[in-house]
Amino acid sequence: MMKALRLFMGCALALSLSACASGMKFTEMKPSLSPTTQEMGRIFFYRPVTLGAALQPDILVNGKKVGDSVAWGFFHIDRIPGNYEVVTSTEVERKVSFVLEKGQTRYIRFSVNMGFFAGHVYGDLVDQATALPELEDCKYAGQAQGEK
């Protein structure tokens, strides 16, 4: 019985670690915190937790997929100013809405809560002072250069 339990725990740990982001660390990549032009705004998405690492729901911005919510991962997109809704869904759909202005940078932090059947991944709008320390250990989980 103990042998089976150890095997199960080892497999669970391996699955959790393999489900985490594997790109370059935020501190090594040093991405610009500002959008490429002052006419745009930048949105960072990040998930600074391992809990529920196997859950990697799509991140939808105004109904279009922009990436996945990956444990210890981050990426960013530049968008025109306007109203935005970020949605993730697992067992339930979670939304966060905000306004993006010219030259502004917004941060969406994803967390996991345990639900009845599965975990729920949800986003929160956080300020830069909260986001930057949490982003330090996150790894790039966006698309390769040139992909869209």
DSSP file (Angstrom, degrees, kcal/mol; ACC not computed):
  #  RESIDUE AA STRUCTURE BP1 BP2  ACC     N-H-->O    O-->H-N    N-H-->O    O-->H-N    TCO  KAPPA ALPHA  PHI   PSI    X-CA   Y-CA   Z-CA
    1    1 A M     >        0   0    0      0, 0.0     4,-2.1     0, 0.0     5,-0.1   0.000 360.0 360.0 360.0 -44.6    0.0    0.0    0.0
    2    2 A M  H  >  +     0   0    0      1,-0.2     4,-2.6     2,-0.2     5,-0.2   0.872 360.0  54.9 -64.6 -36.9    2.8    2.5    0.9
    3    3 A K  H  > S+     0   0    0      1,-0.2     4,-2.2     2,-0.2    -1,-0.2   0.917 108.9  47.3 -63.4 -42.8    4.6    1.6   -2.3
    4    4 A A  H  > S+     0   0    0      2,-0.2     4,-2.6     1,-0.2    -1,-0.2   0.891 111.5  51.3 -65.1 -39.8    1.5    2.5   -4.4
    5    5 A L  H  X S+     0   0    0     -4,-2.1     4,-2.7     2,-0.2    -2,-0.2   0.915 110.4  48.3 -64.1 -43.6    1.0    5.7   -2.4
    6    6 A R  H  X S+     0   0    0     -4,-2.6     4,-2.4     2,-0.2    -2,-0.2   0.902 111.8  49.9 -63.2 -40.5    4.7    6.8   -3.1
    7    7 A L  H  X S+     0   0    0     -4,-2.2     4,-2.4     2,-0.2    -2,-0.2   0.928 111.7  48.3 -63.1 -45.2    4.3    5.9   -6.8
    8    8 A F  H  X S+     0   0    0     -4,-2.6     4,-2.5     1,-0.2    -2,-0.2   0.929 112.7  47.7 -60.2 -46.5    1.1    8.0   -6.9
    9    9 A M  H  X S+     0   0    0     -4,-2.7     4,-2.3     1,-0.2    -1,-0.2   0.884 111.5  51.1 -64.6 -38.8    2.7   11.0   -5.1
   10   10 A G  H  X S+     0   0    0     -4,-2.4     4,-2.3     2,-0.2    -1,-0.2   0.913 111.9  46.6 -64.3 -42.8    5.7   10.8   -7.4
   11   11 A C  H  X S+     0   0    0     -4,-2.4     4,-2.6     2,-0.2    -2,-0.2   0.903 111.5  51.3 -65.3 -41.3    3.5   10.8  -10.5
   12   12 A A  H  X S+     0   0    0     -4,-2.5     4,-2.3     2,-0.2    -2,-0.2   0.908 111.3  47.8 -63.3 -41.6    1.5   13.7   -9.2
   13   13 A L  H  X S+     0   0    0     -4,-2.3     4,-2.5     2,-0.2     5,-0.2   0.923 112.0  49.3 -65.1 -44.3    4.6   15.7   -8.5
   14   14 A A  H  X S+     0   0    0     -4,-2.3     4,-2.3     1,-0.2    -2,-0.2   0.905 111.9  48.8 -62.0 -41.8    6.0   15.0  -12.0
   15   15 A L  H  X S+     0   0    0     -4,-2.6     4,-1.1     2,-0.2    -1,-0.2   0.908 111.2  50.4 -64.1 -42.3    2.7   16.0  -13.6
   16   16 A S  H  < S+     0   0    0     -4,-2.3     3,-0.4     1,-0.2    -2,-0.2   0.924 112.9  45.4 -62.8 -44.6    2.6   19.2  -11.6
   17   17 A L  H >< S+     0   0    0     -4,-2.5     3,-1.2     1,-0.2    -1,-0.2   0.873 111.4  51.7 -68.5 -36.9    6.1   20.2  -12.5
   18   18 A S  H 3< S+     0   0    0     -4,-2.3    -1,-0.2     1,-0.2    -2,-0.2   0.699 103.7  59.9 -73.5 -16.7    5.7   19.3  -16.2
   19   19 A A  T 3< S+     0   0    0     -4,-1.1    52,-0.6    -3,-0.4    -1,-0.2   0.410  88.4  96.3 -89.8   2.0    2.6   21.5  -16.3
   20   20 A C  B <  S-a   71   0A   0     -3,-1.2    52,-0.2    -4,-0.1    30,-0.1  -0.537  89.3 -87.3 -90.1 159.1    4.5   24.6  -15.3
   21   21 A A        -     0   0    0     50,-2.8    -1,-0.1    -2,-0.2   120,-0.1  -0.289  35.6-170.5 -62.2 148.3    5.9   27.2  -17.8
   22   22 A S        +     0   0    0    118,-0.3    -1,-0.1   117,-0.1   119,-0.1   0.254  46.0 103.7-128.4  12.0    9.3   26.4  -19.1
   23   23 A G  S    S-     0   0    0    117,-0.6     2,-0.1     1,-0.2   118,-0.1   0.048  83.4 -52.3 -81.5-165.0   10.4   29.6  -20.9
   24   24 A M        -     0   0    0    115,-0.1   116,-2.9     1,-0.1    -1,-0.2  -0.456  64.6-103.8 -71.9 140.9   12.8   32.3  -19.9
   25   25 A K  B >>  -B  139   0B   0    114,-0.3     4,-2.9    -2,-0.1     3,-0.6  -0.296  24.5-118.6 -64.3 149.0   12.2   33.9  -16.5
   26   26 A F  H 3> S+     0   0    0    112,-2.8     4,-2.7   109,-0.5   110,-0.1   0.894 115.5  52.6 -52.7 -44.9   10.7   37.3  -16.3
   27   27 A T  H 34 S+     0   0    0    109,-1.0    -1,-0.2   111,-0.2   110,-0.1   0.794 113.8  43.1 -68.0 -27.5   13.8   38.7  -14.7
   28   28 A E  H <4 S+     0   0    0     -3,-0.6    -2,-0.2   108,-0.2    -1,-0.2   0.860 117.2  45.1 -82.0 -38.5   16.0   37.3  -17.4
   29   29 A M  H  < S-     0   0    0     -4,-2.9    -2,-0.2     2,-0.0    -3,-0.2   0.846  84.3-165.1 -73.3 -35.4   13.7   38.3  -20.3
   30   30 A K     <  -     0   0    0     -4,-2.7    -3,-0.1    -5,-0.3    -4,-0.1   0.930  13.2-160.2  47.0  59.0   13.1   41.8  -18.9
   31   31 A P        -     0   0    0      0, 0.0     2,-0.1     0, 0.0    -1,-0.1  -0.327  26.2 -96.4 -66.1 150.5   10.2   42.5  -21.2
   32   32 A S        -     0   0    0      1,-0.2     4,-0.1     2,-0.1    -2,-0.0  -0.439  24.2-150.2 -63.1 136.9    9.2   46.2  -21.7
   33   33 A L  S    S+     0   0    0     -2,-0.1    -1,-0.2    -3,-0.1     9,-0.2   0.588  77.2  74.0 -84.1 -10.5    6.4   47.1  -19.3
   34   34 A S  S    S-     0   0    0      1,-0.1    70,-0.1     7,-0.1     7,-0.1  -0.730  91.3-102.7-103.3 151.8    5.2   49.7  -21.9
   35   35 A P        -     0   0    0      0, 0.0     7,-0.1     0, 0.0    -1,-0.1  -0.236  37.3-105.8 -64.7 162.3    3.3   49.0  -25.1
   36   36 A T  S    S+     0   0    0      5,-0.1     2,-0.3    -4,-0.1    -2,-0.0   0.803 104.5  21.1 -63.5 -30.6    5.2   49.2  -28.4
   37   37 A T  S >  S-     0   0    0      4,-0.0     3,-1.5     1,-0.0    66,-0.4  -0.953  79.2-119.9-133.6 156.9    3.6   52.5  -29.2
   38   38 A Q  T 3  S+     0   0    0     -2,-0.3    66,-0.1     1,-0.3    -2,-0.1   0.625 110.5  67.8 -70.6 -11.3    1.9   55.1  -27.1
   39   39 A E  T 3  S+     0   0    0     63,-0.2    -1,-0.3    64,-0.1     2,-0.2   0.631  99.7  60.1 -79.2 -14.3   -1.3   54.5  -29.1
   40   40 A M  S <  S-     0   0    0     -3,-1.5    63,-3.3    40,-0.2     2,-0.3  -0.548  72.2-139.0-107.7 171.5   -1.6   51.0  -27.6
   41   41 A G  E     -C   79   0B   0     38,-3.1    38,-2.8    61,-0.2     2,-0.4  -0.896  16.9-133.9-123.7 159.1   -2.0   49.6  -24.1
   42   42 A R  E     -Cd  78 105B   0     62,-2.9    64,-2.8    -2,-0.3     2,-0.5  -0.935  12.2-164.1-118.7 139.0   -0.3   46.5  -22.8
   43   43 A I  E     -Cd  77 106B   0     34,-2.9    34,-2.0    -2,-0.4     2,-0.4  -0.983   5.5-159.4-123.2 120.8   -1.9   43.6  -20.8
   44   44 A F  E     -Cd  76 107B   0     62,-2.9    64,-2.9    -2,-0.5     2,-0.4  -0.813   4.4-164.6 -95.3 139.1    0.3   41.2  -18.8
   45   45 A F  E     +Cd  75 108B   0     30,-3.0    30,-1.9    -2,-0.4     2,-0.3  -0.986  19.4 159.6-120.3 132.0   -1.2   37.8  -17.9
   46   46 A Y  E     -Cd  74 109B   0     62,-2.3    64,-3.2    -2,-0.4    28,-0.2  -0.996  31.5-157.9-154.1 158.2    0.5   35.7  -15.2
   47   47 A R  E     -C   73   0B   0     26,-2.0    25,-2.7    -2,-0.3     2,-0.9  -0.809   8.5-174.4-139.6  93.3   -0.1   32.8  -12.8
   48   48 A P        +     0   0    0      0, 0.0     2,-0.3     0, 0.0    23,-0.1  -0.155  56.2  83.1 -87.5  42.6    2.3   32.7   -9.9
   49   49 A V        -     0   0    0     -2,-0.9    23,-0.5    61,-0.1    24,-0.2  -0.976  58.5-154.1-142.2 155.0    1.2   29.5   -8.3
   50   50 A T    >   +     0   0    0     -2,-0.3     3,-1.6    21,-0.2     4,-0.1   0.685  62.7 113.7 -96.3 -25.7    1.7   25.7   -8.7
   51   51 A L  T 3  S+     0   0    0      1,-0.3    -2,-0.1     2,-0.1    62,-0.0  -0.214  90.5   8.6 -50.2 128.8   -1.7   24.7   -7.3
   52   52 A G  T >  S+     0   0    0      1,-0.1     3,-2.1     2,-0.1    -1,-0.3   0.804  80.0 161.4  70.0  29.8   -3.8   23.1  -10.0
   53   53 A A  T <   +     0   0    0     -3,-1.6    18,-0.4     1,-0.3    -2,-0.1   0.796  68.6  60.9 -56.0 -31.2   -0.8   23.1  -12.5
   54   54 A A  T 3  S+     0   0    0     -4,-0.1     2,-0.6    16,-0.1    -1,-0.3   0.744  87.5  86.4 -69.9 -21.1   -2.5   20.5  -14.7
   55   55 A L    <   +     0   0    0     -3,-2.1    16,-0.2     1,-0.1    35,-0.0  -0.720  49.2 161.6 -80.4 117.9   -5.4   23.0  -15.3
   56   56 A Q        -     0   0    0     -2,-0.6    14,-0.1    14,-0.1     3,-0.1  -0.519  15.5-177.1-135.6  66.8   -4.4   25.2  -18.2
   57   57 A P        -     0   0    0      0, 0.0    12,-2.6     0, 0.0    33,-0.1  -0.216  33.8 -95.1 -67.7 156.7   -7.6   26.9  -19.5
   58   58 A D  E     -G   68   0C   0     31,-0.3     2,-0.6    10,-0.2    31,-0.4  -0.354  30.5-136.1 -62.2 146.9   -7.7   29.2  -22.5
   59   59 A I  E     -G   67   0C   0      8,-3.1     7,-2.8    29,-0.1     8,-1.0  -0.961  22.7-165.4-106.6 118.6   -7.4   32.9  -21.8
   60   60 A L  E     -GH  65  87C   0     27,-2.6    27,-2.5    -2,-0.6     2,-0.6  -0.892   9.3-164.0-107.2 133.2  -10.0   34.7  -23.9
   61   61 A V  E >  S-GH  64  86C   0      3,-3.0     3,-1.6    -2,-0.5    25,-0.2  -0.969  82.2 -20.3-116.3 116.2   -9.9   38.5  -24.4
   62   62 A N  T 3  S-     0   0    0     23,-2.8    -1,-0.2    -2,-0.6    24,-0.1   0.884 132.0 -48.6  49.4  42.8  -13.1   39.8  -25.8
   63   63 A G  T 3  S+     0   0    0     22,-0.4     2,-0.4     1,-0.2    -1,-0.3   0.394 117.9 105.9  86.4  -2.1  -14.0   36.3  -27.0
   64   64 A K  E <  S-G   61   0C   0     -3,-1.6    -3,-3.0     2,-0.0     2,-0.2  -0.932  72.5-116.2-116.7 135.2  -10.6   35.5  -28.7
   65   65 A K  E     +G   60   0C   0     -2,-0.4    -5,-0.2    -5,-0.2     3,-0.1  -0.459  35.5 167.4 -68.1 130.9   -8.0   33.2  -27.4
   66   66 A V  E     -     0   0C   0     -7,-2.8     2,-0.3     1,-0.4    -1,-0.2   0.488  61.1 -49.1-117.3 -11.4   -4.7   34.9  -26.6
   67   67 A G  E     -G   59   0C   0     -8,-1.0    -8,-3.1    75,-0.1    -1,-0.4  -0.985  60.9 -74.8 168.3-167.8   -3.0   32.2  -24.6
   68   68 A D  E     -G   58   0C   0     73,-0.4     2,-1.1    -2,-0.3   -10,-0.2  -0.909  34.6-117.3-121.9 149.0   -3.2   29.6  -21.8
   69   69 A S        +     0   0    0    -12,-2.6     2,-0.4    -2,-0.3     5,-0.0  -0.771  45.0 179.6 -85.6 101.8   -3.2   30.1  -18.0
   70   70 A V    >   -     0   0    0     -2,-1.1     3,-2.0   -14,-0.1   -23,-0.3  -0.873  35.1-101.6-111.1 136.0    0.0   28.1  -17.2
   71   71 A A  B 3  S+a   20   0A   0    -52,-0.6   -50,-2.8   -18,-0.4   -21,-0.2  -0.318 107.4   2.0 -56.1 131.8    1.4   27.7  -13.7
   72   72 A W  T 3  S+     0   0    0    -25,-2.7    67,-3.3   -23,-0.5     2,-0.3   0.743 109.7 126.8  58.6  28.6    4.4   30.0  -13.1
   73   73 A G  E <   +Ce  47 139B   0     -3,-2.0   -26,-2.0   -26,-0.6     2,-0.3  -0.771  35.0 179.9-113.4 159.1    3.9   31.4  -16.6
   74   74 A F  E     +Ce  46 140B   0     65,-1.8    67,-3.3    -2,-0.3    68,-0.4  -0.982   7.6 160.4-148.0 158.1    3.4   34.9  -18.1
   75   75 A F  E     -C   45   0B   0    -30,-1.9   -30,-3.0    -2,-0.3     2,-0.3  -0.943  19.6-144.1-162.1 171.1    2.9   36.6  -21.4
   76   76 A H  E     -C   44   0B   0     -2,-0.3     2,-0.3   -32,-0.2   -32,-0.2  -0.961   5.1-161.4-141.4 159.6    1.6   40.0  -22.6
   77   77 A I  E     -C   43   0B   0    -34,-2.0   -34,-2.9    -2,-0.3     2,-0.4  -0.967  16.1-134.7-135.5 152.9   -0.3   41.5  -25.5
   78   78 A D  E     +C   42   0B   0     -2,-0.3     2,-0.3   -36,-0.2   -36,-0.2  -0.918  31.4 172.0-106.7 136.5   -0.7   45.0  -26.9
   79   79 A R  E     -C   41   0B   0    -38,-2.8   -38,-3.1    -2,-0.4     3,-0.1  -0.948  36.2 -97.0-141.1 159.3   -4.2   46.2  -27.7
   80   80 A I        -     0   0    0     -2,-0.3   -40,-0.2   -40,-0.2    20,-0.1  -0.384  58.7 -84.0 -70.0 155.2   -5.9   49.4  -28.7
   81   81 A P  S    S+     0   0    0      0, 0.0     2,-0.3     0, 0.0    20,-0.2  -0.266  81.8  88.5 -59.1 147.3   -7.6   51.4  -25.9
   82   82 A G  E    S- I   0 100C   0     18,-2.3    18,-3.1    -3,-0.1     2,-0.4  -0.964  77.1 -38.8 157.0-169.7  -11.0   50.3  -25.0
   83   83 A N  E     - I   0  99C   0     -2,-0.3     2,-0.4    16,-0.2    16,-0.2  -0.711  54.6-170.7 -88.2 135.5  -13.2   48.0  -22.8
   84   84 A Y  E     - I   0  98C   0     14,-3.1    14,-2.3    -2,-0.4     2,-0.4  -0.960  16.2-164.2-131.6 146.8  -11.8   44.5  -22.3
   85   85 A E  E     - I   0  97C   0     -2,-0.4   -23,-2.8    12,-0.2     2,-0.5  -0.992   8.6-160.4-129.3 123.2  -13.2   41.3  -20.8
   86   86 A V  E     -HI  61  96C   0     10,-3.0    10,-1.9    -2,-0.4     2,-0.4  -0.905  14.6-173.6-105.2 127.9  -10.8   38.4  -19.9
   87   87 A V  E     +HI  60  95C   0    -27,-2.5   -27,-2.6    -2,-0.5     2,-0.3  -0.968  14.6 174.3-127.1 136.6  -12.5   35.0  -19.5
   88   88 A T  E     - I   0  94C   0      6,-2.0     6,-3.4    -2,-0.4     2,-0.4  -0.969  12.8-168.0-127.9 149.6  -11.2   31.6  -18.3
   89   89 A S  E     + I   0  93C   0    -31,-0.4   -31,-0.3    -2,-0.3     4,-0.2  -0.987  26.5 141.5-144.0 135.5  -13.4   28.6  -17.9
   90   90 A T  S    S-     0   0    0      2,-2.0    30,-0.1    -2,-0.4     3,-0.1   0.189  94.4 -18.3-123.4-106.6  -12.9   25.2  -16.3
   91   91 A E  S    S+     0   0    0     28,-0.6     2,-0.3     1,-0.1    29,-0.1   0.804 145.2  20.8 -72.9 -30.0  -15.9   23.9  -14.4
   92   92 A V  S    S-     0   0    0     29,-0.1    -2,-2.0     2,-0.0     2,-0.4  -0.921  87.0-110.5-133.8 159.5  -17.3   27.5  -14.3
   93   93 A E  E     -I   89   0C   0     -2,-0.3     2,-0.4    -4,-0.2    -4,-0.2  -0.793  29.9-164.9 -94.3 133.0  -16.6   30.6  -16.4
   94   94 A R  E     -I   88   0C   0     -6,-3.4    -6,-2.0    -2,-0.4     2,-0.3  -0.951   6.2-170.3-119.5 139.0  -14.7   33.4  -14.7
   95   95 A K  E     -I   87   0C   0     -2,-0.4     2,-0.4    -8,-0.2    -8,-0.2  -0.935  14.5-173.2-129.2 148.5  -14.6   37.0  -16.0
   96   96 A V  E     -I   86   0C   0    -10,-1.9   -10,-3.0    -2,-0.3     2,-0.3  -0.982  14.0-163.9-137.1 132.0  -12.7   40.2  -15.2
   97   97 A S  E     +I   85   0C   0     -2,-0.4     2,-0.3   -12,-0.2   -12,-0.2  -0.881  17.9 149.7-118.1 147.0  -13.5   43.4  -17.0
   98   98 A F  E     -I   84   0C   0    -14,-2.3   -14,-3.1    -2,-0.3     2,-0.4  -0.974  41.4-107.8-162.6 169.1  -11.5   46.7  -17.3
   99   99 A V  E     -I   83   0C   0     -2,-0.3     2,-0.5   -16,-0.2   -16,-0.2  -0.924  25.7-154.4-107.8 133.5  -10.7   49.7  -19.4
  100  100 A L  E     -I   82   0C   0    -18,-3.1   -18,-2.3    -2,-0.4     2,-0.2  -0.936  13.5-163.4-108.7 128.3   -7.3   49.9  -21.2
  101  101 A E    >   -     0   0    0     -2,-0.5     3,-2.0   -20,-0.2   -62,-0.0  -0.654  35.6 -72.2-108.2 165.7   -6.1   53.4  -22.0
  102  102 A K  T 3  S+     0   0    0      1,-0.3   -61,-0.2    -2,-0.2   -63,-0.2  -0.292 118.7   2.9 -54.5 132.2   -3.3   54.7  -24.3
  103  103 A G  T 3  S+     0   0    0    -63,-3.3    -1,-0.3   -66,-0.4   -62,-0.2   0.462 101.8 133.9  71.8   0.6    0.1   53.9  -23.0
  104  104 A Q    <   -     0   0    0     -3,-2.0   -62,-2.9   -64,-0.1     2,-0.5  -0.543  44.5-150.8 -87.4 148.2   -1.3   52.0  -20.0
  105  105 A T  E     -d   42   0B   0    -64,-0.2     2,-0.3    -2,-0.2   -62,-0.2  -0.983  13.1-170.2-117.5 129.5   -0.2   48.6  -18.7
  106  106 A R  E     -d   43   0B   0    -64,-2.8   -62,-2.9    -2,-0.5     2,-0.4  -0.844   9.0-148.2-115.3 153.9   -2.6   46.3  -16.9
  107  107 A Y  E     -dF  44 126B   0     19,-0.7    19,-2.4    -2,-0.3     2,-0.6  -0.988   6.7-167.5-127.9 125.8   -1.9   43.1  -15.0
  108  108 A I  E     -dF  45 125B   0    -64,-2.9   -62,-2.3    -2,-0.4     2,-0.5  -0.957   9.6-163.1-113.8 115.2   -4.2   40.1  -14.8
  109  109 A R  E     -dF  46 124B   0     15,-2.6    15,-2.0    -2,-0.6     2,-0.4  -0.844   8.3-147.7 -98.2 129.9   -3.1   37.6  -12.1
  110  110 A F  E     + F   0 123B   0    -64,-3.2     2,-0.3    -2,-0.5    13,-0.2  -0.820  19.4 176.6-100.3 138.0   -4.6   34.1  -12.3
  111  111 A S  E     - F   0 122B   0     11,-2.5    11,-2.1    -2,-0.4     2,-0.4  -0.804  22.1-126.4-129.3 170.5   -5.3   32.0   -9.2
  112  112 A V  E     - F   0 121B   0     -2,-0.3     2,-0.4     9,-0.2     9,-0.2  -0.985  18.1-176.1-126.7 131.4   -6.8   28.7   -8.6
  113  113 A N  E     - F   0 120B   0      7,-2.4     7,-3.9    -2,-0.4     2,-0.4  -0.945  33.0-114.4-116.6 145.0   -9.7   27.8   -6.2
  114  114 A M  E     - F   0 119B   0     -2,-0.4     5,-0.2     5,-0.3     2,-0.1  -0.676  35.7-166.8 -81.8 129.8  -10.8   24.2   -5.7
  115  115 A G        -     0   0    0      3,-1.5     4,-0.1    -2,-0.4    -1,-0.0  -0.254  38.6 -87.0-100.1-169.0  -14.3   23.6   -7.0
  116  116 A F  S    S+     0   0    0      1,-0.1     3,-0.1    -2,-0.1    -2,-0.0   0.936 122.3   7.3 -68.8 -47.8  -16.7   20.7   -6.4
  117  117 A F  S    S+     0   0    0      1,-0.3     2,-0.3     2,-0.0    -1,-0.1   0.724 136.8   1.0-105.6 -29.6  -15.4   18.6   -9.3
  118  118 A A  S    S-     0   0    0     -5,-0.0    -3,-1.5   -63,-0.0    -1,-0.3  -0.924  82.8 -80.4-151.0 170.6  -12.4   20.5  -10.5
  119  119 A G  E     -F  114   0B   0     -2,-0.3   -28,-0.6    -5,-0.2     2,-0.5  -0.417  37.3-134.9 -75.3 156.0  -10.3   23.6   -9.8
  120  120 A H  E     -F  113   0B   0     -7,-3.9    -7,-2.4   -30,-0.1     2,-0.6  -0.960  10.1-155.6-113.4 127.1  -11.4   27.0  -11.0
  121  121 A V  E     +F  112   0B   0     -2,-0.5     2,-0.3   -29,-0.2   -27,-0.2  -0.902  23.2 172.2-101.8 124.5   -8.9   29.3  -12.6
  122  122 A Y  E     -F  111   0B   0    -11,-2.1   -11,-2.5    -2,-0.6     2,-0.3  -0.956  23.9-130.0-135.9 152.4   -9.8   33.0  -12.3
  123  123 A G  E     -F  110   0B   0     -2,-0.3     2,-0.4   -13,-0.2   -13,-0.2  -0.736  14.0-167.6-102.8 149.4   -8.2   36.3  -13.0
  124  124 A D  E     -F  109   0B   0    -15,-2.0   -15,-2.6    -2,-0.3     2,-0.6  -0.995  24.9-124.8-130.6 138.6   -7.9   39.4  -10.9
  125  125 A L  E     +F  108   0B   0     -2,-0.4     2,-0.3   -17,-0.2   -17,-0.2  -0.745  39.7 179.3 -79.7 122.3   -6.8   42.9  -12.0
  126  126 A V  E     -F  107   0B   0    -19,-2.4   -19,-0.7    -2,-0.6     2,-0.1  -0.855  25.9-109.6-124.6 160.7   -3.9   43.9   -9.9
  127  127 A D    >>  -     0   0    0     -2,-0.3     4,-2.5   -21,-0.1     3,-0.6  -0.370  33.7-104.4 -85.6 169.4   -1.7   47.0   -9.8
  128  128 A Q  H 3> S+     0   0    0      1,-0.2     4,-2.6     2,-0.2    -1,-0.1   0.865 118.3  59.3 -61.8 -39.0    2.0   47.1  -10.9
  129  129 A A  H 34 S+     0   0    0      1,-0.2    -1,-0.2     2,-0.2    -3,-0.0   0.836 113.5  38.8 -61.3 -32.5    3.3   47.2   -7.3
  130  130 A T  H <> S+     0   0    0     -3,-0.6     4,-1.0     2,-0.1    -2,-0.2   0.889 117.9  48.9 -79.7 -43.8    1.6   43.8   -6.7
  131  131 A A  H  X S+     0   0    0     -4,-2.5     4,-2.4     1,-0.2     5,-0.2   0.908 100.0  60.5 -68.8 -46.1    2.4   42.3  -10.1
  132  132 A L  H  X S+     0   0    0     -4,-2.6     4,-1.0     1,-0.2    -1,-0.2   0.888 106.8  44.1 -58.9 -45.5    6.1   43.0  -10.5
  133  133 A P  H  4 S+     0   0    0      0, 0.0     4,-0.4     0, 0.0     3,-0.3   0.885 115.9  49.4 -64.8 -34.6    7.3   41.0   -7.4
  134  134 A E  H  < S+     0   0    0     -4,-1.0     3,-0.5     1,-0.2    -2,-0.2   0.818 107.9  54.6 -72.0 -30.3    5.0   38.1   -8.3
  135  135 A L  H >< S+     0   0    0     -4,-2.4     3,-1.7     1,-0.2  -109,-0.5   0.715  84.0  88.2 -73.9 -21.8    6.2   38.1  -11.9
  136  136 A E  T 3< S+     0   0    0     -4,-1.0  -109,-1.0    -3,-0.3    -1,-0.2   0.832  96.0  34.8 -50.8 -42.0    9.9   37.7  -11.0
  137  137 A D  T 3  S+     0   0    0     -3,-0.5    -1,-0.3    -4,-0.4    -2,-0.1   0.440  95.7 107.3 -95.4   0.1    9.8   33.9  -10.8
  138  138 A C    <   -     0   0    0     -3,-1.7  -112,-2.8    -4,-0.2     2,-0.3  -0.459  60.9-139.6 -77.3 152.7    7.3   33.4  -13.7
  139  139 A K  E     -Be  25  73B   0    -67,-3.3   -65,-1.8  -114,-0.3  -114,-0.3  -0.853  29.0 -90.1-115.1 149.8    8.6   32.1  -17.0
  140  140 A Y  E     + e   0  74B   0   -116,-2.9  -117,-0.6    -2,-0.3  -118,-0.3  -0.351  44.2 169.0 -61.3 126.3    7.5   33.2  -20.5
  141  141 A A        +     0   0    0    -67,-3.3   -73,-0.4    -2,-0.1   -66,-0.2   0.020  40.3 107.4-127.7  24.1    4.6   31.1  -21.7
  142  142 A G  S    S-     0   0    0    -68,-0.4     2,-0.1     1,-0.2   -75,-0.1  -0.140  77.7 -67.1 -91.4-169.3    3.6   33.1  -24.8
  143  143 A Q        -     0   0    0      1,-0.1    -1,-0.2     4,-0.1     3,-0.1  -0.451  55.9 -98.3 -79.7 153.5    4.0   32.4  -28.5
  144  144 A A    >   -     0   0    0      1,-0.2     3,-2.3    -2,-0.1    -1,-0.1  -0.288  59.0 -73.5 -64.3 155.8    7.4   32.2  -30.1
  145  145 A Q  T 3  S+     0   0    0      1,-0.3    -1,-0.2     3,-0.0     3,-0.1  -0.219 122.3  20.6 -50.7 135.7    8.6   35.3  -32.0
  146  146 A G  T 3  S+     0   0    0      1,-0.3    -1,-0.3    -3,-0.1     2,-0.2   0.235  96.6 116.6  88.7 -14.7    6.7   35.7  -35.2
  147  147 A E    <         0   0    0     -3,-2.3    -1,-0.3     1,-0.1    -4,-0.1  -0.591 360.0 360.0 -85.7 149.6    3.7   33.5  -34.2
  148  148 A K              0   0    0     -2,-0.2    -1,-0.1    -3,-0.1    -3,-0.0   0.272 360.0 360.0-142.2 360.0    0.2   35.0  -33.9
